[in-house]
Structures are given as structure tokens and as C-alpha cells.
Amino acid sequence: MVSSPLVESRALAVLRQNPIPALRQLAIEETDEKVVIQGSVTSYYLKQLAQEALMPVLDGRALVNRVAVVRD
């Protein structure tokens, strides 16, 4: 079951309003049980920042971090 649009917009807004451009490009998929973050970044630090940015809006759901670290 998909979460309410209000909760979804909060999680998506967290990334879209982030000052780091790489984080604004990541995708979010949400259900009532989990939030999945997907995409790619250039460092493990950015992967961790993306995860930490979403923690306040999980509302008890699990966070699945599927962000890949891709180096040039």
C-alpha cells in the first residue's frame, strides 16, 4: 500500500530542497512500511548524507538505501 501524498511529499521535498545538487537527483519510492532511496553519487559520504537527510521523515518506516557510489 502506498503512503499518503502528504508523507511522500515530505520525503521528496527533503531531497529536492537539499543544497547538495547530487542529492536532489536521487529518487524516492515509498510504501507504508519503507522508504527506498535510489540513484548514484560520487562518494560514500554523499550516500550517508542522503540517508541522514531522510531520517526525520520516516515516521517509523524502514529506510532502504540503494544509492550506488560511482566513481569516474
mmCIF file as Biopython writes it, N, C-alpha, C and O atoms, coordinates in Angstrom:
data_model
#
loop_
_atom_site.group_PDB
_atom_site.id
_atom_site.type_symbol
_atom_site.label_atom_id
_atom_site.label_alt_id
_atom_site.label_comp_id
_atom_site.label_asym_id
_atom_site.label_entity_id
_atom_site.label_seq_id
_atom_site.pdbx_PDB_ins_code
_atom_site.Cartn_x
_atom_site.Cartn_y
_atom_site.Cartn_z
_atom_site.occupancy
_atom_site.B_iso_or_equiv
_atom_site.auth_seq_id
_atom_site.auth_asym_id
_atom_site.pdbx_PDB_model_num
ATOM 1   N N  . MET A ? 1  ? 0.847  -1.179 0.000   1.0 0.0 1  A 1 
ATOM 2   C CA . MET A ? 1  ? 0.000  0.000  0.000   1.0 0.0 1  A 1 
ATOM 3   C C  . MET A ? 1  ? 0.895  1.246  0.000   1.0 0.0 1  A 1 
ATOM 4   O O  . MET A ? 1  ? 1.888  1.299  0.726   1.0 0.0 1  A 1 
ATOM 5   N N  . VAL A ? 2  ? 0.553  2.213  -0.788  1.0 0.0 2  A 1 
ATOM 6   C CA . VAL A ? 2  ? 1.347  3.435  -0.924  1.0 0.0 2  A 1 
ATOM 7   C C  . VAL A ? 2  ? 0.974  4.414  0.177   1.0 0.0 2  A 1 
ATOM 8   O O  . VAL A ? 2  ? -0.189 4.500  0.571   1.0 0.0 2  A 1 
ATOM 9   N N  . SER A ? 3  ? 1.954  5.146  0.670   1.0 0.0 3  A 1 
ATOM 10  C CA . SER A ? 3  ? 1.705  6.109  1.731   1.0 0.0 3  A 1 
ATOM 11  C C  . SER A ? 3  ? 0.931  7.305  1.201   1.0 0.0 3  A 1 
ATOM 12  O O  . SER A ? 3  ? 0.767  7.469  -0.009  1.0 0.0 3  A 1 
ATOM 13  N N  . SER A ? 4  ? 0.465  8.125  2.104   1.0 0.0 4  A 1 
ATOM 14  C CA . SER A ? 4  ? -0.318 9.286  1.716   1.0 0.0 4  A 1 
ATOM 15  C C  . SER A ? 4  ? 0.536  10.289 0.962   1.0 0.0 4  A 1 
ATOM 16  O O  . SER A ? 4  ? 1.745  10.352 1.184   1.0 0.0 4  A 1 
ATOM 17  N N  . PRO A ? 5  ? -0.060 11.073 0.075   1.0 0.0 5  A 1 
ATOM 18  C CA . PRO A ? 5  ? 0.696  12.076 -0.673  1.0 0.0 5  A 1 
ATOM 19  C C  . PRO A ? 5  ? 1.419  13.075 0.231   1.0 0.0 5  A 1 
ATOM 20  O O  . PRO A ? 5  ? 2.490  13.563 -0.127  1.0 0.0 5  A 1 
ATOM 21  N N  . LEU A ? 6  ? 0.850  13.383 1.393   1.0 0.0 6  A 1 
ATOM 22  C CA . LEU A ? 6  ? 1.487  14.330 2.303   1.0 0.0 6  A 1 
ATOM 23  C C  . LEU A ? 6  ? 2.818  13.788 2.806   1.0 0.0 6  A 1 
ATOM 24  O O  . LEU A ? 6  ? 3.813  14.513 2.819   1.0 0.0 6  A 1 
ATOM 25  N N  . VAL A ? 7  ? 2.850  12.533 3.216   1.0 0.0 7  A 1 
ATOM 26  C CA . VAL A ? 7  ? 4.096  11.928 3.699   1.0 0.0 7  A 1 
ATOM 27  C C  . VAL A ? 7  ? 5.093  11.822 2.550   1.0 0.0 7  A 1 
ATOM 28  O O  . VAL A ? 7  ? 6.275  12.120 2.722   1.0 0.0 7  A 1 
ATOM 29  N N  . GLU A ? 8  ? 4.623  11.399 1.384   1.0 0.0 8  A 1 
ATOM 30  C CA . GLU A ? 8  ? 5.506  11.265 0.233   1.0 0.0 8  A 1 
ATOM 31  C C  . GLU A ? 8  ? 6.120  12.612 -0.130  1.0 0.0 8  A 1 
ATOM 32  O O  . GLU A ? 8  ? 7.315  12.692 -0.416  1.0 0.0 8  A 1 
ATOM 33  N N  . SER A ? 9  ? 5.325  13.651 -0.120  1.0 0.0 9  A 1 
ATOM 34  C CA . SER A ? 9  ? 5.850  14.963 -0.494  1.0 0.0 9  A 1 
ATOM 35  C C  . SER A ? 9  ? 6.876  15.454 0.523   1.0 0.0 9  A 1 
ATOM 36  O O  . SER A ? 9  ? 7.799  16.181 0.153   1.0 0.0 9  A 1 
ATOM 37  N N  . ARG A ? 10 ? 6.743  15.084 1.774   1.0 0.0 10 A 1 
ATOM 38  C CA . ARG A ? 10 ? 7.745  15.483 2.779   1.0 0.0 10 A 1 
ATOM 39  C C  . ARG A ? 10 ? 9.088  14.841 2.494   1.0 0.0 10 A 1 
ATOM 40  O O  . ARG A ? 10 ? 10.117 15.515 2.530   1.0 0.0 10 A 1 
ATOM 41  N N  . ALA A ? 11 ? 9.093  13.543 2.209   1.0 0.0 11 A 1 
ATOM 42  C CA . ALA A ? 11 ? 10.344 12.840 1.936   1.0 0.0 11 A 1 
ATOM 43  C C  . ALA A ? 11 ? 10.984 13.345 0.648   1.0 0.0 11 A 1 
ATOM 44  O O  . ALA A ? 11 ? 12.195 13.560 0.594   1.0 0.0 11 A 1 
ATOM 45  N N  . LEU A ? 12 ? 10.186 13.528 -0.366  1.0 0.0 12 A 1 
ATOM 46  C CA . LEU A ? 12 ? 10.710 14.027 -1.632  1.0 0.0 12 A 1 
ATOM 47  C C  . LEU A ? 12 ? 11.213 15.455 -1.481  1.0 0.0 12 A 1 
ATOM 48  O O  . LEU A ? 12 ? 12.249 15.811 -2.043  1.0 0.0 12 A 1 
ATOM 49  N N  . ALA A ? 13 ? 10.492 16.270 -0.732  1.0 0.0 13 A 1 
ATOM 50  C CA . ALA A ? 13 ? 10.900 17.664 -0.521  1.0 0.0 13 A 1 
ATOM 51  C C  . ALA A ? 13 ? 12.238 17.767 0.197   1.0 0.0 13 A 1 
ATOM 52  O O  . ALA A ? 13 ? 13.016 18.682 -0.074  1.0 0.0 13 A 1 
ATOM 53  N N  . VAL A ? 14 ? 12.513 16.850 1.098   1.0 0.0 14 A 1 
ATOM 54  C CA . VAL A ? 14 ? 13.789 16.863 1.824   1.0 0.0 14 A 1 
ATOM 55  C C  . VAL A ? 14 ? 14.950 16.810 0.841   1.0 0.0 14 A 1 
ATOM 56  O O  . VAL A ? 14 ? 15.918 17.558 0.974   1.0 0.0 14 A 1 
ATOM 57  N N  . LEU A ? 15 ? 14.853 15.928 -0.141  1.0 0.0 15 A 1 
ATOM 58  C CA . LEU A ? 15 ? 15.936 15.825 -1.113  1.0 0.0 15 A 1 
ATOM 59  C C  . LEU A ? 15 ? 15.908 16.956 -2.129  1.0 0.0 15 A 1 
ATOM 60  O O  . LEU A ? 15 ? 16.962 17.478 -2.492  1.0 0.0 15 A 1 
ATOM 61  N N  . ARG A ? 16 ? 14.745 17.340 -2.589  1.0 0.0 16 A 1 
ATOM 62  C CA . ARG A ? 16 ? 14.645 18.390 -3.610  1.0 0.0 16 A 1 
ATOM 63  C C  . ARG A ? 16 ? 15.112 19.751 -3.096  1.0 0.0 16 A 1 
ATOM 64  O O  . ARG A ? 16 ? 15.551 20.593 -3.880  1.0 0.0 16 A 1 
ATOM 65  N N  . GLN A ? 17 ? 15.020 19.969 -1.794  1.0 0.0 17 A 1 
ATOM 66  C CA . GLN A ? 17 ? 15.440 21.240 -1.198  1.0 0.0 17 A 1 
ATOM 67  C C  . GLN A ? 17 ? 16.852 21.187 -0.633  1.0 0.0 17 A 1 
ATOM 68  O O  . GLN A ? 17 ? 17.326 22.167 -0.058  1.0 0.0 17 A 1 
ATOM 69  N N  . ASN A ? 18 ? 17.525 20.057 -0.791  1.0 0.0 18 A 1 
ATOM 70  C CA . ASN A ? 18 ? 18.875 19.905 -0.254  1.0 0.0 18 A 1 
ATOM 71  C C  . ASN A ? 18 ? 19.851 20.786 -1.025  1.0 0.0 18 A 1 
ATOM 72  O O  . ASN A ? 18 ? 19.748 20.883 -2.248  1.0 0.0 18 A 1 
ATOM 73  N N  . PRO A ? 19 ? 20.787 21.426 -0.348  1.0 0.0 19 A 1 
ATOM 74  C CA . PRO A ? 19 ? 21.738 22.302 -1.029  1.0 0.0 19 A 1 
ATOM 75  C C  . PRO A ? 19 ? 22.779 21.560 -1.868  1.0 0.0 19 A 1 
ATOM 76  O O  . PRO A ? 19 ? 23.509 22.186 -2.637  1.0 0.0 19 A 1 
ATOM 77  N N  . ILE A ? 20 ? 22.856 20.240 -1.731  1.0 0.0 20 A 1 
ATOM 78  C CA . ILE A ? 20 ? 23.834 19.459 -2.494  1.0 0.0 20 A 1 
ATOM 79  C C  . ILE A ? 20 ? 23.164 18.939 -3.765  1.0 0.0 20 A 1 
ATOM 80  O O  . ILE A ? 20 ? 22.241 18.128 -3.686  1.0 0.0 20 A 1 
ATOM 81  N N  . PRO A ? 21 ? 23.617 19.397 -4.940  1.0 0.0 21 A 1 
ATOM 82  C CA . PRO A ? 21 ? 22.954 19.014 -6.200  1.0 0.0 21 A 1 
ATOM 83  C C  . PRO A ? 21 ? 22.835 17.504 -6.414  1.0 0.0 21 A 1 
ATOM 84  O O  . PRO A ? 21 ? 21.815 17.041 -6.924  1.0 0.0 21 A 1 
ATOM 85  N N  . ALA A ? 22 ? 23.841 16.736 -6.039  1.0 0.0 22 A 1 
ATOM 86  C CA . ALA A ? 22 ? 23.801 15.285 -6.253  1.0 0.0 22 A 1 
ATOM 87  C C  . ALA A ? 22 ? 22.644 14.638 -5.498  1.0 0.0 22 A 1 
ATOM 88  O O  . ALA A ? 22 ? 22.074 13.657 -5.976  1.0 0.0 22 A 1 
ATOM 89  N N  . LEU A ? 23 ? 22.292 15.161 -4.342  1.0 0.0 23 A 1 
ATOM 90  C CA . LEU A ? 23 ? 21.201 14.582 -3.558  1.0 0.0 23 A 1 
ATOM 91  C C  . LEU A ? 23 ? 19.842 14.916 -4.150  1.0 0.0 23 A 1 
ATOM 92  O O  . LEU A ? 23 ? 18.886 14.158 -3.987  1.0 0.0 23 A 1 
ATOM 93  N N  . ARG A ? 24 ? 19.755 16.036 -4.828  1.0 0.0 24 A 1 
ATOM 94  C CA . ARG A ? 24 ? 18.485 16.428 -5.452  1.0 0.0 24 A 1 
ATOM 95  C C  . ARG A ? 24 ? 18.122 15.521 -6.624  1.0 0.0 24 A 1 
ATOM 96  O O  . ARG A ? 24 ? 16.969 15.497 -7.053  1.0 0.0 24 A 1 
ATOM 97  N N  . GLN A ? 25 ? 19.095 14.777 -7.145  1.0 0.0 25 A 1 
ATOM 98  C CA . GLN A ? 25 ? 18.866 13.892 -8.293  1.0 0.0 25 A 1 
ATOM 99  C C  . GLN A ? 25 ? 18.418 12.486 -7.896  1.0 0.0 25 A 1 
ATOM 100 O O  . GLN A ? 25 ? 18.053 11.692 -8.763  1.0 0.0 25 A 1 
ATOM 101 N N  . LEU A ? 26 ? 18.440 12.170 -6.617  1.0 0.0 26 A 1 
ATOM 102 C CA . LEU A ? 26 ? 18.076 10.830 -6.161  1.0 0.0 26 A 1 
ATOM 103 C C  . LEU A ? 26 ? 16.570 10.619 -6.204  1.0 0.0 26 A 1 
ATOM 104 O O  . LEU A ? 26 ? 15.793 11.570 -6.107  1.0 0.0 26 A 1 
ATOM 105 N N  . ALA A ? 27 ? 16.174 9.374  -6.349  1.0 0.0 27 A 1 
ATOM 106 C CA . ALA A ? 27 ? 14.754 9.014  -6.420  1.0 0.0 27 A 1 
ATOM 107 C C  . ALA A ? 27 ? 14.304 8.391  -5.106  1.0 0.0 27 A 1 
ATOM 108 O O  . ALA A ? 27 ? 15.088 7.771  -4.386  1.0 0.0 27 A 1 
ATOM 109 N N  . ILE A ? 28 ? 13.016 8.574  -4.814  1.0 0.0 28 A 1 
ATOM 110 C CA . ILE A ? 28 ? 12.406 8.031  -3.596  1.0 0.0 28 A 1 
ATOM 111 C C  . ILE A ? 28 ? 11.221 7.164  -4.008  1.0 0.0 28 A 1 
ATOM 112 O O  . ILE A ? 28 ? 10.415 7.547  -4.855  1.0 0.0 28 A 1 
ATOM 113 N N  . GLU A ? 29 ? 11.135 5.995  -3.394  1.0 0.0 29 A 1 
ATOM 114 C CA . GLU A ? 29 ? 9.977  5.125  -3.555  1.0 0.0 29 A 1 
ATOM 115 C C  . GLU A ? 29 ? 9.468  4.823  -2.152  1.0 0.0 29 A 1 
ATOM 116 O O  . GLU A ? 29 ? 10.243 4.434  -1.278  1.0 0.0 29 A 1 
ATOM 117 N N  . GLU A ? 30 ? 8.167  5.002  -1.934  1.0 0.0 30 A 1 
ATOM 118 C CA . GLU A ? 30 ? 7.626  4.847  -0.581  1.0 0.0 30 A 1 
ATOM 119 C C  . GLU A ? 30 ? 6.456  3.887  -0.514  1.0 0.0 30 A 1 
ATOM 120 O O  . GLU A ? 30 ? 5.638  3.808  -1.431  1.0 0.0 30 A 1 
ATOM 121 N N  . THR A ? 31 ? 6.395  3.166  0.581   1.0 0.0 31 A 1 
ATOM 122 C CA . THR A ? 31 ? 5.220  2.368  0.934   1.0 0.0 31 A 1 
ATOM 123 C C  . THR A ? 31 ? 4.910  2.679  2.398   1.0 0.0 31 A 1 
ATOM 124 O O  . THR A ? 31 ? 5.590  3.494  3.023   1.0 0.0 31 A 1 
ATOM 125 N N  . ASP A ? 32 ? 3.898  2.037  2.931   1.0 0.0 32 A 1 
ATOM 126 C CA . ASP A ? 32 ? 3.565  2.229  4.348   1.0 0.0 32 A 1 
ATOM 127 C C  . ASP A ? 32 ? 4.644  1.656  5.255   1.0 0.0 32 A 1 
ATOM 128 O O  . ASP A ? 32 ? 4.773  2.077  6.405   1.0 0.0 32 A 1 
ATOM 129 N N  . GLU A ? 33 ? 5.427  0.692  4.748   1.0 0.0 33 A 1 
ATOM 130 C CA . GLU A ? 33 ? 6.441  0.028  5.566   1.0 0.0 33 A 1 
ATOM 131 C C  . GLU A ? 33 ? 7.854  0.567  5.395   1.0 0.0 33 A 1 
ATOM 132 O O  . GLU A ? 33 ? 8.670  0.470  6.311   1.0 0.0 33 A 1 
ATOM 133 N N  . LYS A ? 34 ? 8.152  1.141  4.213   1.0 0.0 34 A 1 
ATOM 134 C CA . LYS A ? 34 ? 9.539  1.545  3.968   1.0 0.0 34 A 1 
ATOM 135 C C  . LYS A ? 34 ? 9.650  2.725  3.006   1.0 0.0 34 A 1 
ATOM 136 O O  . LYS A ? 34 ? 8.725  3.054  2.264   1.0 0.0 34 A 1 
ATOM 137 N N  . VAL A ? 35 ? 10.819 3.337  3.058   1.0 0.0 35 A 1 
ATOM 138 C CA . VAL A ? 35 ? 11.209 4.381  2.113   1.0 0.0 35 A 1 
ATOM 139 C C  . VAL A ? 35 ? 12.486 3.887  1.453   1.0 0.0 35 A 1 
ATOM 140 O O  . VAL A ? 35 ? 13.459 3.559  2.132   1.0 0.0 35 A 1 
ATOM 141 N N  . VAL A ? 36 ? 12.479 3.836  0.122   1.0 0.0 36 A 1 
ATOM 142 C CA . VAL A ? 36 ? 13.643 3.373  -0.633  1.0 0.0 36 A 1 
ATOM 143 C C  . VAL A ? 36 ? 14.245 4.572  -1.352  1.0 0.0 36 A 1 
ATOM 144 O O  . VAL A ? 36 ? 13.549 5.290  -2.068  1.0 0.0 36 A 1 
ATOM 145 N N  . ILE A ? 37 ? 15.535 4.780  -1.158  1.0 0.0 37 A 1 
ATOM 146 C CA . ILE A ? 37 ? 16.247 5.853  -1.836  1.0 0.0 37 A 1 
ATOM 147 C C  . ILE A ? 37 ? 17.165 5.201  -2.869  1.0 0.0 37 A 1 
ATOM 148 O O  . ILE A ? 37 ? 17.899 4.263  -2.558  1.0 0.0 37 A 1 
ATOM 149 N N  . GLN A ? 38 ? 17.113 5.715  -4.110  1.0 0.0 38 A 1 
ATOM 150 C CA . GLN A ? 38 ? 17.852 5.115  -5.210  1.0 0.0 38 A 1 
ATOM 151 C C  . GLN A ? 38 ? 18.544 6.181  -6.043  1.0 0.0 38 A 1 
ATOM 152 O O  . GLN A ? 38 ? 18.147 7.346  -6.045  1.0 0.0 38 A 1 
ATOM 153 N N  . GLY A ? 39 ? 19.576 5.767  -6.743  1.0 0.0 39 A 1 
ATOM 154 C CA . GLY A ? 39 ? 20.321 6.652  -7.627  1.0 0.0 39 A 1 
ATOM 155 C C  . GLY A ? 39 ? 21.798 6.414  -7.453  1.0 0.0 39 A 1 
ATOM 156 O O  . GLY A ? 39 ? 22.215 5.368  -6.957  1.0 0.0 39 A 1 
ATOM 157 N N  . SER A ? 40 ? 22.592 7.387  -7.862  1.0 0.0 40 A 1 
ATOM 158 C CA . SER A ? 40 ? 24.038 7.244  -7.705  1.0 0.0 40 A 1 
ATOM 159 C C  . SER A ? 40 ? 24.667 8.571  -7.296  1.0 0.0 40 A 1 
ATOM 160 O O  . SER A ? 40 ? 24.190 9.650  -7.651  1.0 0.0 40 A 1 
ATOM 161 N N  . VAL A ? 41 ? 25.736 8.453  -6.551  1.0 0.0 41 A 1 
ATOM 162 C CA . VAL A ? 41 ? 26.521 9.604  -6.087  1.0 0.0 41 A 1 
ATOM 163 C C  . VAL A ? 41 ? 27.998 9.250  -6.248  1.0 0.0 41 A 1 
ATOM 164 O O  . VAL A ? 41 ? 28.331 8.104  -6.548  1.0 0.0 41 A 1 
ATOM 165 N N  . THR A ? 42 ? 28.876 10.218 -6.051  1.0 0.0 42 A 1 
ATOM 166 C CA . THR A ? 42 ? 30.305 10.000 -6.288  1.0 0.0 42 A 1 
ATOM 167 C C  . THR A ? 42 ? 31.102 9.629  -5.044  1.0 0.0 42 A 1 
ATOM 168 O O  . THR A ? 42 ? 32.307 9.395  -5.141  1.0 0.0 42 A 1 
ATOM 169 N N  . SER A ? 43 ? 30.459 9.569  -3.870  1.0 0.0 43 A 1 
ATOM 170 C CA . SER A ? 43 ? 31.196 9.207  -2.656  1.0 0.0 43 A 1 
ATOM 171 C C  . SER A ? 43 ? 30.269 8.568  -1.626  1.0 0.0 43 A 1 
ATOM 172 O O  . SER A ? 43 ? 29.054 8.766  -1.631  1.0 0.0 43 A 1 
ATOM 173 N N  . TYR A ? 44 ? 30.891 7.801  -0.752  1.0 0.0 44 A 1 
ATOM 174 C CA . TYR A ? 44 ? 30.128 7.199  0.354   1.0 0.0 44 A 1 
ATOM 175 C C  . TYR A ? 44 ? 29.612 8.272  1.302   1.0 0.0 44 A 1 
ATOM 176 O O  . TYR A ? 44 ? 28.573 8.094  1.937   1.0 0.0 44 A 1 
ATOM 177 N N  . TYR A ? 45 ? 30.321 9.365  1.397   1.0 0.0 45 A 1 
ATOM 178 C CA . TYR A ? 45 ? 29.881 10.480 2.235   1.0 0.0 45 A 1 
ATOM 179 C C  . TYR A ? 45 ? 28.530 11.021 1.745   1.0 0.0 45 A 1 
ATOM 180 O O  . TYR A ? 45 ? 27.628 11.256 2.550   1.0 0.0 45 A 1 
ATOM 181 N N  . LEU A ? 46 ? 28.392 11.215 0.437   1.0 0.0 46 A 1 
ATOM 182 C CA . LEU A ? 46 ? 27.123 11.706 -0.110  1.0 0.0 46 A 1 
ATOM 183 C C  . LEU A ? 46 ? 26.004 10.682 0.083   1.0 0.0 46 A 1 
ATOM 184 O O  . LEU A ? 46 ? 24.854 11.052 0.322   1.0 0.0 46 A 1 
ATOM 185 N N  . LYS A ? 47 ? 26.339 9.405  -0.022  1.0 0.0 47 A 1 
ATOM 186 C CA . LYS A ? 47 ? 25.350 8.354  0.223   1.0 0.0 47 A 1 
ATOM 187 C C  . LYS A ? 47 ? 24.829 8.450  1.651   1.0 0.0 47 A 1 
ATOM 188 O O  . LYS A ? 47 ? 23.624 8.353  1.883   1.0 0.0 47 A 1 
ATOM 189 N N  . GLN A ? 48 ? 25.727 8.639  2.601   1.0 0.0 48 A 1 
ATOM 190 C CA . GLN A ? 48 ? 25.344 8.758  4.003   1.0 0.0 48 A 1 
ATOM 191 C C  . GLN A ? 48 ? 24.546 10.036 4.259   1.0 0.0 48 A 1 
ATOM 192 O O  . GLN A ? 48 ? 23.582 10.020 5.025   1.0 0.0 48 A 1 
ATOM 193 N N  . LEU A ? 49 ? 24.937 11.138 3.626   1.0 0.0 49 A 1 
ATOM 194 C CA . LEU A ? 49 ? 24.194 12.392 3.785   1.0 0.0 49 A 1 
ATOM 195 C C  . LEU A ? 49 ? 22.748 12.242 3.309   1.0 0.0 49 A 1 
ATOM 196 O O  . LEU A ? 49 ? 21.824 12.750 3.945   1.0 0.0 49 A 1 
ATOM 197 N N  . ALA A ? 50 ? 22.560 11.554 2.206   1.0 0.0 50 A 1 
ATOM 198 C CA . ALA A ? 50 ? 21.209 11.336 1.688   1.0 0.0 50 A 1 
ATOM 199 C C  . ALA A ? 50 ? 20.378 10.544 2.686   1.0 0.0 50 A 1 
ATOM 200 O O  . ALA A ? 50 ? 19.223 10.878 2.951   1.0 0.0 50 A 1 
ATOM 201 N N  . GLN A ? 51 ? 20.968 9.505  3.229   1.0 0.0 51 A 1 
ATOM 202 C CA . GLN A ? 51 ? 20.269 8.676  4.215   1.0 0.0 51 A 1 
ATOM 203 C C  . GLN A ? 51 ? 19.904 9.487  5.450   1.0 0.0 51 A 1 
ATOM 204 O O  . GLN A ? 51 ? 18.765 9.438  5.914   1.0 0.0 51 A 1 
ATOM 205 N N  . GLU A ? 52 ? 20.850 10.221 5.973   1.0 0.0 52 A 1 
ATOM 206 C CA . GLU A ? 52 ? 20.606 11.011 7.186   1.0 0.0 52 A 1 
ATOM 207 C C  . GLU A ? 52 ? 19.571 12.119 6.956   1.0 0.0 52 A 1 
ATOM 208 O O  . GLU A ? 52 ? 18.824 12.471 7.869   1.0 0.0 52 A 1 
ATOM 209 N N  . ALA A ? 53 ? 19.531 12.655 5.759   1.0 0.0 53 A 1 
ATOM 210 C CA . ALA A ? 53 ? 18.558 13.710 5.451   1.0 0.0 53 A 1 
ATOM 211 C C  . ALA A ? 53 ? 17.124 13.199 5.550   1.0 0.0 53 A 1 
ATOM 212 O O  . ALA A ? 53 ? 16.215 13.954 5.895   1.0 0.0 53 A 1 
ATOM 213 N N  . LEU A ? 54 ? 16.925 11.919 5.249   1.0 0.0 54 A 1 
ATOM 214 C CA . LEU A ? 54 ? 15.572 11.344 5.262   1.0 0.0 54 A 1 
ATOM 215 C C  . LEU A ? 54 ? 15.125 10.821 6.624   1.0 0.0 54 A 1 
ATOM 216 O O  . LEU A ? 54 ? 13.934 10.596 6.835   1.0 0.0 54 A 1 
ATOM 217 N N  . MET A ? 55 ? 16.046 10.628 7.532   1.0 0.0 55 A 1 
ATOM 218 C CA . MET A ? 55 ? 15.692 10.051 8.832   1.0 0.0 55 A 1 
ATOM 219 C C  . MET A ? 55 ? 14.537 10.764 9.542   1.0 0.0 55 A 1 
ATOM 220 O O  . MET A ? 55 ? 13.668 10.087 10.093  1.0 0.0 55 A 1 
ATOM 221 N N  . PRO A ? 56 ? 14.489 12.101 9.553   1.0 0.0 56 A 1 
ATOM 222 C CA . PRO A ? 56 ? 13.399 12.768 10.285  1.0 0.0 56 A 1 
ATOM 223 C C  . PRO A ? 56 ? 12.004 12.566 9.693   1.0 0.0 56 A 1 
ATOM 224 O O  . PRO A ? 56 ? 11.015 12.807 10.385  1.0 0.0 56 A 1 
ATOM 225 N N  . VAL A ? 57 ? 11.895 12.132 8.439   1.0 0.0 57 A 1 
ATOM 226 C CA . VAL A ? 57 ? 10.566 11.996 7.825   1.0 0.0 57 A 1 
ATOM 227 C C  . VAL A ? 57 ? 10.162 10.539 7.596   1.0 0.0 57 A 1 
ATOM 228 O O  . VAL A ? 57 ? 9.229  10.273 6.838   1.0 0.0 57 A 1 
ATOM 229 N N  . LEU A ? 58 ? 10.839 9.608  8.230   1.0 0.0 58 A 1 
ATOM 230 C CA . LEU A ? 58 ? 10.500 8.196  8.046   1.0 0.0 58 A 1 
ATOM 231 C C  . LEU A ? 58 ? 9.199  7.804  8.737   1.0 0.0 58 A 1 
ATOM 232 O O  . LEU A ? 58 ? 8.530  6.874  8.287   1.0 0.0 58 A 1 
ATOM 233 N N  . ASP A ? 59 ? 8.831  8.471  9.792   1.0 0.0 59 A 1 
ATOM 234 C CA . ASP A ? 59 ? 7.585  8.176  10.510  1.0 0.0 59 A 1 
ATOM 235 C C  . ASP A ? 59 ? 7.464  6.699  10.879  1.0 0.0 59 A 1 
ATOM 236 O O  . ASP A ? 59 ? 6.408  6.093  10.698  1.0 0.0 59 A 1 
ATOM 237 N N  . GLY A ? 60 ? 8.564  6.116  11.402  1.0 0.0 60 A 1 
ATOM 238 C CA . GLY A ? 60 ? 8.548  4.737  11.856  1.0 0.0 60 A 1 
ATOM 239 C C  . GLY A ? 60 ? 8.800  3.700  10.776  1.0 0.0 60 A 1 
ATOM 240 O O  . GLY A ? 60 ? 8.857  2.507  11.074  1.0 0.0 60 A 1 
ATOM 241 N N  . ARG A ? 61 ? 8.950  4.122  9.544   1.0 0.0 61 A 1 
ATOM 242 C CA . ARG A ? 61 ? 9.198  3.183  8.450   1.0 0.0 61 A 1 
ATOM 243 C C  . ARG A ? 61 ? 10.691 2.868  8.348   1.0 0.0 61 A 1 
ATOM 244 O O  . ARG A ? 61 ? 11.534 3.621  8.836   1.0 0.0 61 A 1 
ATOM 245 N N  . ALA A ? 62 ? 10.995 1.754  7.711   1.0 0.0 62 A 1 
ATOM 246 C CA . ALA A ? 62 ? 12.387 1.377  7.464   1.0 0.0 62 A 1 
ATOM 247 C C  . ALA A ? 62 ? 12.931 2.191  6.295   1.0 0.0 62 A 1 
ATOM 248 O O  . ALA A ? 62 ? 12.186 2.564  5.389   1.0 0.0 62 A 1 
ATOM 249 N N  . LEU A ? 63 ? 14.231 2.462  6.319   1.0 0.0 63 A 1 
ATOM 250 C CA . LEU A ? 63 ? 14.892 3.136  5.206   1.0 0.0 63 A 1 
ATOM 251 C C  . LEU A ? 63 ? 15.780 2.131  4.499   1.0 0.0 63 A 1 
ATOM 252 O O  . LEU A ? 63 ? 16.638 1.503  5.120   1.0 0.0 63 A 1 
ATOM 253 N N  . VAL A ? 64 ? 15.573 1.980  3.201   1.0 0.0 64 A 1 
ATOM 254 C CA . VAL A ? 64 ? 16.400 1.099  2.369   1.0 0.0 64 A 1 
ATOM 255 C C  . VAL A ? 64 ? 17.232 1.998  1.478   1.0 0.0 64 A 1 
ATOM 256 O O  . VAL A ? 64 ? 16.694 2.726  0.642   1.0 0.0 64 A 1 
ATOM 257 N N  . ASN A ? 65 ? 18.543 1.949  1.655   1.0 0.0 65 A 1 
ATOM 258 C CA . ASN A ? 65 ? 19.452 2.808  0.910   1.0 0.0 65 A 1 
ATOM 259 C C  . ASN A ? 65 ? 20.046 2.007  -0.254  1.0 0.0 65 A 1 
ATOM 260 O O  . ASN A ? 65 ? 20.934 1.177  -0.063  1.0 0.0 65 A 1 
ATOM 261 N N  . ARG A ? 66 ? 19.539 2.273  -1.457  1.0 0.0 66 A 1 
ATOM 262 C CA . ARG A ? 66 ? 20.032 1.612  -2.661  1.0 0.0 66 A 1 
ATOM 263 C C  . ARG A ? 66 ? 20.847 2.570  -3.524  1.0 0.0 66 A 1 
ATOM 264 O O  . ARG A ? 66 ? 20.951 2.389  -4.738  1.0 0.0 66 A 1 
ATOM 265 N N  . VAL A ? 67 ? 21.409 3.562  -2.907  1.0 0.0 67 A 1 
ATOM 266 C CA . VAL A ? 67 ? 22.229 4.527  -3.634  1.0 0.0 67 A 1 
ATOM 267 C C  . VAL A ? 67 ? 23.577 3.870  -3.937  1.0 0.0 67 A 1 
ATOM 268 O O  . VAL A ? 67 ? 24.226 3.315  -3.050  1.0 0.0 67 A 1 
ATOM 269 N N  . ALA A ? 68 ? 23.980 3.942  -5.196  1.0 0.0 68 A 1 
ATOM 270 C CA . ALA A ? 68 ? 25.266 3.377  -5.623  1.0 0.0 68 A 1 
ATOM 271 C C  . ALA A ? 68 ? 26.330 4.460  -5.620  1.0 0.0 68 A 1 
ATOM 272 O O  . ALA A ? 68 ? 26.066 5.606  -5.983  1.0 0.0 68 A 1 
ATOM 273 N N  . VAL A ? 69 ? 27.525 4.090  -5.212  1.0 0.0 69 A 1 
ATOM 274 C CA . VAL A ? 69 ? 28.658 5.001  -5.284  1.0 0.0 69 A 1 
ATOM 275 C C  . VAL A ? 69 ? 29.410 4.693  -6.568  1.0 0.0 69 A 1 
ATOM 276 O O  . VAL A ? 69 ? 29.948 3.600  -6.745  1.0 0.0 69 A 1 
ATOM 277 N N  . VAL A ? 70 ? 29.439 5.678  -7.461  1.0 0.0 70 A 1 
ATOM 278 C CA . VAL A ? 70 ? 30.047 5.511  -8.781  1.0 0.0 70 A 1 
ATOM 279 C C  . VAL A ? 70 ? 31.156 6.538  -8.913  1.0 0.0 70 A 1 
ATOM 280 O O  . VAL A ? 70 ? 30.915 7.742  -8.824  1.0 0.0 70 A 1 
ATOM 281 N N  . ARG A ? 71 ? 32.350 6.064  -9.122  1.0 0.0 71 A 1 
ATOM 282 C CA . ARG A ? 71 ? 33.485 6.959  -9.271  1.0 0.0 71 A 1 
ATOM 283 C C  . ARG A ? 71 ? 33.912 7.014  -10.729 1.0 0.0 71 A 1 
ATOM 284 O O  . ARG A ? 71 ? 33.889 6.002  -11.430 1.0 0.0 71 A 1 
ATOM 285 N N  . ASP A ? 72 ? 34.301 8.191  -11.178 1.0 0.0 72 A 1 
ATOM 286 C CA . ASP A ? 72 ? 34.735 8.352  -12.581 1.0 0.0 72 A 1 
ATOM 287 C C  . ASP A ? 72 ? 36.083 7.756  -12.836 1.0 0.0 72 A 1 
ATOM 288 O O  . ASP A ? 72 ? 36.581 7.811  -13.960 1.0 0.0 72 A 1 
#
